[in-house]
Amino acid sequence: MLRQFFSRAPELKSPREIALMCEAGKLVAQALKICREMCKPGLKTIEIDRAVDELYRKHDATPLFKGYPGPKVPFPASTCISFNEQVVHGIPGSRVIREGDLVKIDTACKLNGWCADRAITVAVGEVRPEWRRLLKVAEDVLEIARVELGRCRWWTEVAERMQKFVEQNGFRMVEQYVGHGIGRTMHENPQVPNFVNKEVRKANFRLEEGLALAVEPMVNMGRADTETLRDHWTVVTRDGLPSVHVEHTFALIQGQVVVVTADPEPAPNPLPA
């Protein structure tokens, strides 16, 4: 979400409510599994979006992006699909996926009154080594967020570690867009930046039981600056270099960090006869 920092109390959830969010999270994870499997050279992005739309329809879930109000026009799809230098909010359509693309896929749904939100980046086939390293750093920084959520007392401690890791690897964290609280609606308090400055410190929040956050680092190969295209949605890097976006919904409950949008664990191998 577009950043607009203010200090407001997070909306905390009970264990039962987080369990309901996890049901929505399972569906989002299933949608992105389908997206990853479909993300092959020659496929149009609208085909991926239609598959996600159909999955949500089958489960009586509401796609949270479709119809989301924007500055000029509502978002028209159930997924955001962004390529290479596109950071976030790409609109699915007739563009064809090609070998070597970095494809960012973001989706969210509401199921039985509760929301979950997640994003992945798919490296299509043979991707340039430096682009693949960019993806690895972004995925590692999301894992840092998960681990540090269970160790730290304040969000800025987590964000500081995330930013430091990205910059030590020679990349930059996008600062115009941030994560968010999530629960009965997709965007709740607080805003969740992946970096730290004076503004962020003033809007800091405590990491406490019942907190549910969509944490979504956007990591640029070059400068942090972004701009929005004439479709009023697609955000691109200003220098034209690639960006990676990854996201999970996390919750703090009973002293643990729960990955609400986790991939389902594979079934155990059967024992030999």
C-alpha positions as CSV (number, residue, x, y, z in Angstrom):
1,M,0.0,0.0,0.0
2,L,1.1,3.6,-0.6
3,R,2.7,4.9,2.6
4,Q,1.1,7.5,4.7
5,F,2.5,7.2,8.2
6,F,0.4,7.9,11.3
7,S,0.5,6.5,14.8
8,R,-2.6,4.4,15.5
9,A,-3.0,1.3,17.6
10,P,-2.9,-2.1,15.8
11,E,-6.1,-4.1,15.6
12,L,-5.3,-7.3,17.6
13,K,-6.8,-10.7,16.9
14,S,-7.7,-13.7,19.1
15,P,-6.3,-17.2,18.5
16,R,-9.7,-18.1,17.0
17,E,-9.6,-15.2,14.6
18,I,-6.1,-15.9,13.5
19,A,-7.1,-19.5,12.8
20,L,-9.8,-18.2,10.5
21,M,-7.3,-16.0,8.8
22,C,-5.2,-19.1,8.2
23,E,-8.0,-20.7,6.3
24,A,-8.0,-17.7,3.9
25,G,-4.2,-17.9,3.9
26,K,-4.4,-21.5,2.7
27,L,-6.5,-20.5,-0.2
28,V,-4.1,-17.6,-1.1
29,A,-1.2,-20.1,-1.0
30,Q,-3.1,-22.5,-3.2
31,A,-3.8,-19.6,-5.7
32,L,-0.1,-18.8,-5.9
33,K,0.8,-22.4,-6.3
34,I,-1.4,-22.4,-9.4
35,C,0.2,-19.1,-10.5
36,R,3.7,-20.5,-10.1
37,E,2.9,-23.6,-12.1
38,M,1.3,-21.6,-14.9
39,C,4.1,-19.0,-15.1
40,K,5.7,-20.4,-18.3
41,P,7.0,-18.8,-21.5
42,G,4.2,-18.1,-24.0
43,L,1.4,-17.7,-21.5
44,K,-0.7,-14.5,-21.3
45,T,-1.0,-13.0,-17.8
46,I,-4.8,-12.7,-18.1
47,E,-4.9,-16.5,-18.2
48,I,-3.2,-16.7,-14.7
49,D,-5.7,-14.1,-13.4
50,R,-8.7,-16.1,-14.7
51,A,-7.4,-19.2,-13.0
52,V,-7.1,-17.4,-9.6
53,D,-10.6,-15.8,-10.1
54,E,-12.1,-19.3,-10.7
55,L,-10.4,-20.7,-7.6
56,Y,-11.8,-18.0,-5.4
57,R,-15.3,-18.4,-7.0
58,K,-15.2,-22.1,-6.4
59,H,-14.5,-21.5,-2.7
60,D,-16.9,-18.6,-2.2
61,A,-14.0,-16.3,-1.5
62,T,-13.9,-12.6,-2.4
63,P,-10.9,-11.4,-4.4
64,L,-9.8,-8.3,-2.6
65,F,-7.9,-6.6,-5.4
66,K,-10.8,-6.6,-7.9
67,G,-12.6,-3.3,-7.8
68,Y,-10.2,-1.8,-5.3
69,P,-10.5,2.0,-5.6
70,G,-7.6,3.8,-7.1
71,P,-6.8,7.5,-7.7
72,K,-8.5,7.4,-11.1
73,V,-9.9,3.9,-11.8
74,P,-10.6,0.8,-9.7
75,F,-8.2,-2.2,-10.1
76,P,-9.7,-4.6,-12.6
77,A,-8.3,-8.0,-11.6
78,S,-7.9,-10.6,-8.9
79,T,-4.1,-10.5,-9.1
80,C,-1.4,-8.0,-9.6
81,I,1.2,-9.3,-12.2
82,S,4.3,-7.2,-12.7
83,F,7.4,-7.8,-14.9
84,N,11.0,-7.0,-14.4
85,E,11.3,-3.2,-13.8
86,Q,7.6,-3.1,-12.7
87,V,7.6,-3.1,-8.9
88,V,3.9,-3.7,-8.0
89,H,0.3,-3.3,-9.2
90,G,0.8,-4.6,-12.7
91,I,-2.5,-5.3,-14.5
92,P,-3.0,-8.7,-16.0
93,G,-3.7,-8.7,-19.8
94,S,-2.4,-9.7,-23.1
95,R,1.3,-9.5,-22.2
96,V,3.1,-12.8,-22.8
97,I,5.6,-14.3,-20.3
98,R,9.0,-14.8,-21.8
99,E,12.1,-16.8,-20.8
100,G,14.3,-14.7,-18.4
101,D,11.5,-12.6,-17.0
102,L,11.1,-11.9,-13.3
103,V,7.3,-12.1,-12.7
104,K,5.8,-10.8,-9.5
105,I,2.3,-12.1,-8.6
106,D,0.4,-10.7,-5.7
107,T,-3.1,-11.7,-4.6
108,A,-5.4,-11.6,-1.6
109,C,-8.8,-12.9,-0.7
110,K,-11.5,-12.8,2.1
111,L,-12.9,-16.1,3.2
112,N,-15.6,-16.3,5.8
113,G,-15.0,-12.7,6.8
114,W,-11.2,-12.9,7.2
115,C,-8.4,-11.8,4.9
116,A,-5.0,-13.0,3.8
117,D,-2.5,-11.4,1.4
118,R,0.7,-12.8,-0.2
119,A,3.1,-12.2,-3.1
120,I,5.8,-14.2,-4.9
121,T,8.3,-13.5,-7.6
122,V,8.9,-16.2,-10.2
123,A,12.1,-16.4,-12.2
124,V,11.1,-17.8,-15.6
125,G,13.6,-20.2,-17.0
126,E,17.2,-19.0,-17.4
127,V,17.4,-15.6,-15.6
128,R,20.4,-13.4,-15.4
129,P,22.6,-14.3,-12.4
130,E,22.4,-10.8,-10.9
131,W,18.6,-10.9,-11.2
132,R,18.4,-14.3,-9.5
133,R,20.6,-12.9,-6.7
134,L,18.2,-10.0,-6.3
135,L,15.4,-12.5,-5.9
136,K,17.4,-14.5,-3.3
137,V,18.1,-11.4,-1.3
138,A,14.4,-10.4,-1.3
139,E,13.3,-13.9,-0.2
140,D,16.0,-13.9,2.5
141,V,14.9,-10.5,3.8
142,L,11.3,-11.8,4.2
143,E,12.6,-14.7,6.2
144,I,14.6,-12.2,8.3
145,A,11.3,-10.5,9.1
146,R,9.7,-13.7,10.1
147,V,12.5,-14.6,12.5
148,E,12.9,-11.2,14.0
149,L,9.2,-10.8,14.6
150,G,9.6,-13.5,17.2
151,R,12.7,-11.8,18.8
152,C,12.1,-8.1,18.8
153,R,9.9,-5.8,20.8
154,W,9.3,-3.0,18.3
155,W,8.7,-3.1,14.5
156,T,11.5,-0.6,13.8
157,E,14.0,-3.2,15.1
158,V,12.8,-5.7,12.5
159,A,12.7,-3.1,9.7
160,E,16.2,-1.9,10.5
161,R,17.6,-5.5,10.1
162,M,15.7,-5.9,6.8
163,Q,17.0,-2.6,5.4
164,K,20.6,-3.3,6.5
165,F,20.6,-6.7,4.9
166,V,19.3,-5.4,1.6
167,E,21.8,-2.5,1.5
168,Q,24.7,-4.7,2.5
169,N,24.0,-6.7,-0.6
170,G,24.1,-3.7,-2.8
171,F,20.4,-3.2,-3.4
172,R,17.7,-0.7,-2.2
173,M,14.4,-1.1,-0.4
174,V,11.4,0.7,-2.0
175,E,10.2,3.4,0.4
176,Q,7.1,4.7,-1.3
177,Y,5.1,1.5,-0.6
178,V,4.8,-0.5,2.6
179,G,3.1,-3.4,4.2
180,H,0.0,-3.2,6.4
181,G,-2.1,-4.7,9.2
182,I,-4.7,-7.1,8.0
183,G,-7.7,-8.9,9.4
184,R,-11.4,-8.3,8.7
185,T,-10.3,-5.9,6.0
186,M,-7.2,-6.1,3.8
187,H,-5.7,-2.8,4.9
188,E,-5.8,-2.2,8.7
189,N,-3.6,-0.4,11.2
190,P,-0.6,-0.2,11.4
191,Q,1.4,0.6,8.3
192,V,4.4,-1.7,8.0
193,P,7.5,-0.1,6.4
194,N,10.5,-2.2,5.4
195,F,12.9,0.6,6.3
196,V,13.6,3.1,9.0
197,N,13.7,6.9,9.1
198,K,12.5,9.7,11.4
199,E,9.0,9.4,10.1
200,V,8.9,5.7,10.6
201,R,10.2,5.9,14.2
202,K,7.5,8.3,15.1
203,A,4.8,5.8,14.0
204,N,6.6,2.8,15.6
205,F,4.5,0.0,17.1
206,R,5.0,-2.7,19.7
207,L,5.1,-6.4,18.6
208,E,2.4,-7.9,20.7
209,E,0.1,-10.9,21.0
210,G,-2.6,-10.9,18.4
211,L,-0.8,-8.7,15.8
212,A,-1.4,-9.7,12.2
213,L,0.8,-8.1,9.5
214,A,1.2,-8.3,5.8
215,V,5.0,-7.8,5.4
216,E,6.0,-7.1,1.8
217,P,9.5,-6.0,1.0
218,M,10.1,-4.6,-2.5
219,V,13.8,-4.7,-3.4
220,N,15.2,-2.7,-6.3
221,M,18.5,-3.5,-8.1
222,G,19.2,0.2,-8.6
223,R,17.7,3.3,-6.9
224,A,14.7,3.2,-4.6
225,D,12.7,5.7,-6.7
226,T,9.5,4.7,-8.4
227,E,6.8,6.1,-10.6
228,T,3.3,5.1,-11.8
229,L,2.5,4.5,-15.4
230,R,-0.4,6.0,-17.3
231,D,-2.7,3.1,-16.5
232,H,-2.8,4.7,-13.0
233,W,-1.7,1.4,-11.3
234,T,1.5,-0.1,-12.6
235,V,4.5,1.1,-10.5
236,V,7.9,0.9,-12.1
237,T,11.5,1.7,-11.1
238,R,12.5,5.1,-12.3
239,D,15.9,3.9,-13.5
240,G,14.4,1.0,-15.4
241,L,16.3,-1.7,-13.4
242,P,14.5,-4.8,-12.1
243,S,12.7,-5.1,-8.8
244,V,11.5,-8.0,-6.7
245,H,8.4,-8.2,-4.5
246,V,7.6,-10.9,-2.0
247,E,5.1,-11.0,0.9
248,H,3.6,-13.1,3.6
249,T,0.9,-12.5,6.2
250,F,2.3,-13.2,9.6
251,A,0.6,-13.3,13.0
252,L,1.9,-13.3,16.6
253,I,0.0,-15.7,18.8
254,Q,0.9,-17.7,21.9
255,G,4.6,-16.7,21.7
256,Q,4.9,-17.9,18.1
257,V,5.1,-16.3,14.6
258,V,2.5,-18.0,12.5
259,V,2.9,-17.8,8.7
260,V,-0.8,-17.3,7.8
261,T,-0.1,-17.7,4.1
262,A,2.3,-20.6,4.3
263,D,2.5,-23.2,1.6
264,P,0.9,-26.5,2.7
265,E,3.5,-28.9,4.0
266,P,4.0,-31.9,1.6
267,A,2.4,-35.2,2.6
268,P,4.9,-37.5,4.3
269,N,6.4,-40.3,2.2
270,P,4.6,-43.6,2.9
271,L,6.5,-46.2,4.9
272,P,7.9,-49.1,2.8
273,A,5.8,-52.3,3.0
